[in-house]
Amino acid sequence: MFSLIAQVARFFFRSSNDSNPASHAATLMETADVRAGLDAHHAQELRVAASAYLSVVR
């Protein structure tokens, strides 16, 4: 659980430093797609985190 929180925090800080920041939820979903072939459980956790982010911002 801690690793998921750490990874989500990294996405927020990384995307805020970009010159063209992407949506945090989009970044999490893209990473989930990449991780799907390697670790399905981790990919699902990232998708849940993206959904949670969207539910808070809306």
Buried (B, 14 or more C-beta within 10 A) or exposed (E): EEEEEEBBEEBEEEBEEEEEEEBBBEBBBBBBEEBBEEEEEBBEBBBEBBEEBBEEEE
